Amino acid sequence: MRAAELVRILINHPDVQLEWVTASCPQGIRLDQLVPGIIGECDLVVKDPWDCDDVDIVFLGAGLDPLPEALRSRYLSQNCRVVDLTGRHNLDHDEGKPWTYGMSEMQRRVLVHNARLVTLPGEVAMATMLALLPMARNLLLNSPITVHAAVGSCLIDSMMAGGLSIEQVAQRQVDEVSLALSQCQLGFNQPINLDIAPLAERRILGVALRFQCSLADEMLRQLYEQYYDDHNFVFLVDRPLVAADVENTNKCLMYIDKDEHSEWLTLNAVIDGLLKGGAGTAVHVMNLLFGLHERVGLTLKGTGC
């Protein structure tokens, strides 16, 4: 699903020429037979083996080895960038590791200047990190965090590919978030409790995070608005979140609910799990890697209903 969304964006991106696509199906099959909605827009066929000689960037999708040897040998001798959508390297981005965590709101400067191997966040980790980043950057995550994630059915199926249980999926997402937060807030060691439940909307992902924070509501809003002021896809809203506001877009919307009579804070965030949680972020990262404006190719149309 992520790969299909990625193809739809790339074939309409003004600065991209899609050269080849490989897949687990037999080579020679037309791409528009595999990706709904692109008939008349793309004449490519699935091909193999890897042909990386004249490409600037390669996207790795589900079902492929983390870094196929055919690509590895060419990557080592060229300036080709690699963006991995599989999540296999999401714990390989701490100090001394070759992969860069592909969360633009956290790593924009690194992505612009010197990243070559980029691993994209998991879907739940993406929404969770977007909600927590301003707090972590200001050293405000100092209590246990509870995360309730409502995940669309097609996203759950994708996350459980390979025989993983929902508990194993949740633990992997927690490990990823914990590592990323430790890179944002020195000494972060708070426990994170995550549960995942199905959501009726197939591609929508929403998270509700609850923890203690002494900041007043107005100050919290200023903190979030200032942090995301120069980012193009994350917005704070003053009403409960609606799935139609993010579906088929690369946006994340957030809503702050602070208990006036205690220190308990609830942060809500919602994204399209196939776009902001996958293909849209992959293109966002590509734009940064090659010095393009962040929004190029990503002015996508929401459902409006």
C-alpha positions in Angstrom: 0.0 0.0 0.0 2.8 2.4 0.9 4.6 1.6 -2.4 1.5 2.1 -4.4 1.0 5.6 -2.8 4.7 6.4 -3.5 4.3 5.5 -7.2 1.2 7.8 -7.5 3.1 10.7 -6.0 6.4 10.2 -7.9 4.8 9.9 -11.4 3.3 13.4 -10.9 6.2 15.0 -9.1 7.6 17.8 -11.3 11.2 17.1 -10.5 11.1 13.3 -10.7 11.5 10.8 -13.6 10.6 7.3 -12.4 13.1 5.0 -14.1 12.2 1.5 -12.9 10.2 -0.5 -10.4 10.9 -4.0 -9.2 8.5 -6.2 -7.3 7.9 -9.8 -6.2 5.6 -10.4 -9.2 7.0 -11.6 -12.6 8.9 -9.0 -14.5 7.3 -7.5 -17.6 3.9 -6.8 -15.9 2.7 -3.2 -16.5 2.9 -1.0 -13.4 -0.7 0.3 -14.0 -1.9 -3.2 -13.5 -0.5 -3.3 -10.0 -1.1 0.3 -8.9 -4.8 1.4 -9.2 -5.5 4.9 -10.5 -2.5 5.4 -12.8 -3.8 4.1 -16.1 -2.8 6.6 -18.8 -0.1 8.2 -16.6 2.7 5.6 -16.6 3.9 3.1 -19.2 6.6 1.4 -17.0 6.8 -2.3 -16.5 8.2 -4.3 -13.6 11.8 -5.1 -14.2 14.6 -7.1 -12.7 17.5 -7.2 -11.8 18.4 -3.9 -10.1 19.5 -1.2 -12.5 21.1 1.6 -10.4 23.7 3.0 -12.7 21.9 6.3 -13.6 19.5 6.9 -10.7 19.9 9.5 -7.9 17.6 7.8 -5.3 16.2 4.3 -4.6 13.2 3.6 -2.5 13.0 0.2 -0.7 9.5 -1.2 -0.2 8.1 -4.1 1.7 9.2 -7.6 0.7 12.7 -6.5 -0.4 16.0 -7.1 1.5 17.0 -4.1 3.6 19.8 -3.2 1.2 20.1 -5.7 -1.7 23.7 -6.6 -2.7 23.1 -5.4 -6.2 22.2 -2.0 -4.8 24.9 -2.0 -2.1 27.8 -2.4 -4.6 26.6 0.5 -6.7 25.7 2.7 -3.7 29.2 2.4 -2.3 30.7 3.8 -5.5 28.0 6.4 -6.3 26.1 9.3 -4.7 22.8 7.4 -4.9 20.6 8.0 -1.9 18.5 5.2 -0.4 15.2 5.7 1.4 13.9 2.6 3.2 10.2 2.3 3.8 10.3 -1.1 5.4 11.1 -0.1 9.0 13.9 -2.7 9.2 16.5 -0.1 10.1 14.4 2.0 12.6 16.7 1.0 15.5 19.9 1.6 13.5 20.1 5.4 13.6 21.9 6.0 16.9 25.5 7.2 17.2 27.9 5.3 15.0 25.1 3.7 12.8 25.0 4.6 9.1 21.2 5.2 8.8 19.5 8.6 9.3 16.1 8.6 10.9 13.8 10.0 8.2 11.6 12.3 10.3 11.9 15.7 8.7 10.5 17.6 11.7 13.2 16.1 13.8 16.2 15.7 11.4 15.7 18.4 8.7 19.2 19.8 9.0 20.8 16.4 8.8 18.7 15.4 5.8 19.5 18.5 4.0 23.3 18.4 4.5 24.7 14.9 4.7 22.2 12.0 4.7 22.5 9.1 2.2 20.9 6.2 3.9 17.5 7.1 5.4 15.1 4.9 7.3 11.4 6.1 7.6 9.6 6.0 11.0 6.9 3.4 11.6 3.4 4.7 11.3 2.5 4.8 15.0 6.0 6.1 15.9 5.6 8.9 13.4 2.3 10.2 14.9 3.6 9.7 18.4 6.9 11.5 17.8 5.2 14.5 16.1 3.1 14.9 19.2 6.0 14.6 21.6 8.8 16.4 19.7 8.2 19.9 21.1 8.1 18.5 24.6 11.3 16.5 24.2 13.2 19.4 22.7 12.3 21.5 25.7 13.2 18.7 28.2 9.6 18.4 29.4 9.0 14.6 29.2 9.5 13.7 32.8 6.7 11.3 33.6 5.5 7.9 32.2 3.7 8.2 28.9 0.5 6.3 27.9 -0.3 6.0 24.2 -3.6 4.8 22.7 -3.3 4.3 19.0 -6.3 3.8 16.7 -5.1 2.3 13.5 -6.9 1.7 10.2 -7.3 -1.9 9.1 -5.0 -1.8 6.1 -2.2 -0.3 8.3 -2.6 -3.0 10.9 -2.4 -5.7 8.3 0.8 -4.1 6.9 2.4 -3.8 10.3 1.6 -7.4 11.2 3.2 -8.7 8.0 5.7 -11.5 8.6 3.6 -13.1 11.3 4.1 -10.5 14.0 1.5 -10.3 16.8 -0.1 -6.9 17.7 1.9 -7.0 20.9 5.2 -7.4 19.0 4.2 -4.6 16.7 3.5 -2.3 19.7 6.8 -3.2 21.3 8.8 -2.4 18.1 7.1 1.0 17.9 7.8 1.7 21.5 11.5 0.8 21.1 11.7 3.1 18.1 10.0 6.0 19.9 12.2 5.6 23.0 15.4 5.7 20.9 14.2 8.7 19.0 13.2 10.6 22.1 16.5 9.8 23.8 18.2 11.7 20.9 16.0 14.7 21.4 15.9 14.9 25.2 19.2 13.9 26.9 18.7 11.4 29.6 15.1 10.5 28.6 14.2 7.2 30.3 10.5 7.3 30.9 8.4 4.2 30.3 6.0 4.2 27.4 2.9 2.1 27.4 1.3 1.7 24.0 -1.9 -0.1 23.0 -3.1 -0.5 19.4 -6.8 -0.8 18.5 -8.5 -1.0 15.1 -10.1 2.0 13.5 -12.9 2.0 11.0 -11.2 4.4 8.5 -8.8 2.0 6.6 -5.8 4.4 6.2 -6.2 6.8 9.1 -4.1 6.6 12.3 -4.8 8.6 15.4 -2.9 8.7 18.7 -3.9 10.0 22.1 -1.0 10.5 24.5 -1.4 11.1 28.2 1.2 12.2 30.7 1.9 14.8 33.4 3.0 18.4 32.5 3.0 21.5 34.7 2.8 24.0 31.8 -0.4 25.9 31.4 -2.6 25.4 28.4 -1.7 28.8 26.8 2.0 28.2 27.2 1.7 24.7 25.7 0.0 26.0 22.6 2.7 28.7 22.2 5.4 26.0 22.5 3.8 23.8 19.8 3.0 26.7 17.4 6.6 28.0 17.7 8.2 24.6 17.1 6.1 23.8 14.0 6.0 27.4 12.7 8.5 26.7 10.0 7.3 23.2 9.1 4.9 22.7 6.3 2.8 19.7 7.3 2.1 19.8 11.0 -0.7 22.0 12.4 -2.2 22.7 15.8 -6.0 23.0 15.8 -8.5 24.2 18.4 -11.2 21.6 17.8 -11.5 17.8 18.0 -9.7 16.1 15.1 -11.6 14.9 12.0 -10.2 12.1 9.8 -11.3 13.8 6.6 -9.0 16.7 7.3 -5.9 14.5 6.8 -7.0 11.6 4.6 -5.2 11.7 1.3 -2.8 14.4 2.5 0.6 14.6 4.0 -0.6 16.6 7.0 -0.6 15.9 10.8 -3.1 17.7 12.9 -2.8 18.0 16.6 -5.2 18.9 19.4 -4.1 19.8 23.0 -6.4 18.9 25.9 -5.0 20.1 29.3 -6.8 19.4 32.5 -7.1 22.8 34.3 -7.3 21.2 37.7 -4.3 18.9 37.5 -1.1 18.4 35.7 -2.5 15.8 33.3 -2.1 16.5 29.6 -3.6 14.7 26.7 -2.1 15.2 23.2 -4.1 14.0 20.2 -2.6 13.6 16.7 -4.0 12.2 13.5 -2.4 11.4 10.1 -3.0 9.5 6.9 -0.9 6.4 7.7 -0.1 5.7 4.1 1.1 9.2 3.3 2.4 11.1 6.4 3.0 7.7 7.8 4.8 6.4 4.7 4.9 7.5 1.1 4.4 11.3 1.7 7.2 11.3 4.2 9.4 9.4 1.8 8.9 12.2 -0.8 9.3 14.9 1.8 12.7 13.4 2.7 13.6 13.2 -1.0 12.8 16.8 -1.4 15.2 17.7 1.4 17.9 15.4 0.2 18.0 17.2 -3.2 17.4 20.8 -2.1 13.8 21.1 -3.3 11.1 22.9 -1.4 9.5 20.6 1.1 6.0 20.8 -0.4 6.9 20.0 -4.0 4.8 17.1 -5.2 2.9 17.0 -1.9 0.1 19.5 -2.3 -2.3 16.5 -2.2 -6.1 16.8 -2.1 -8.0 15.7 1.0 -11.3 13.9 0.9 -13.5 16.8 2.0 -16.1 14.6 3.5 
